């Protein structure tokens, strides 16, 4: 979403929007975070937005494999 607060990341999936505060240059997720499943099982694509920058990514099977391998 354009205009998101500095230091925050908005993740949009087919399940809805979620805002997360970033700690420095990265964002960490716990292995059991349900947002990872929402990203992996999002229909078609998901979006990452920080400030005025938006990145739309395909929800390819590789995303699900990375989530499963990290657990």
C-alpha positions in Angstrom: 0.0 0.0 0.0 1.5 3.3 -0.9 2.0 5.6 2.1 2.8 2.8 4.5 4.6 4.0 7.6 8.4 4.0 7.4 9.9 0.9 8.9 6.8 -1.2 8.0 6.1 -3.8 5.4 2.6 -4.6 4.1 2.1 -8.1 2.8 -1.0 -8.6 0.7 -2.2 -12.1 -0.1 -5.6 -13.5 -1.1 -6.2 -13.9 2.6 -5.9 -10.1 3.2 -3.3 -7.5 4.2 -0.9 -7.8 7.1 1.5 -5.0 8.3 4.7 -5.9 10.0 7.3 -3.6 11.6 10.8 -4.1 10.3 13.8 -4.1 12.6 16.6 -2.6 10.5 17.2 -4.0 7.0 15.3 -7.2 7.4 12.1 -8.9 8.6 12.1 -12.2 10.5 9.3 -14.7 10.7 8.9 -17.5 13.2 8.7 -21.0 11.7 5.1 -21.4 12.8 4.0 -18.0 11.6 0.6 -18.4 9.8 1.6 -15.5 7.4 4.1 -17.9 5.7 1.2 -20.3 4.9 -0.9 -17.3 3.6 2.0 -16.3 1.3 2.6 -19.9 0.1 -1.1 -20.7 -0.5 -2.1 -17.3 -1.9 -4.0 -17.6 -5.2 -1.9 -16.4 -8.1 0.4 -13.9 -6.5 1.3 -11.9 -3.4 2.5 -8.3 -2.9 5.1 -6.7 -0.6 4.8 -2.9 -0.1 7.0 -0.6 1.8 6.4 3.1 1.5 5.7 3.9 -2.2 7.5 0.8 -3.4 5.4 -2.3 -4.3 6.6 -5.7 -5.4 4.2 -8.2 -6.8 5.5 -11.8 -6.8 4.0 -15.0 -8.2 3.0 -17.6 -5.6 4.9 -20.4 -7.4 5.4 -23.8 -5.7 9.0 -22.8 -4.8 7.6 -20.5 -2.1 5.8 -23.3 -0.5 8.9 -25.5 -0.7 11.0 -22.9 1.0 8.5 -22.6 3.8 8.3 -26.3 4.3 12.1 -26.7 4.2 12.6 -24.0 6.8 10.2 -25.7 9.2 
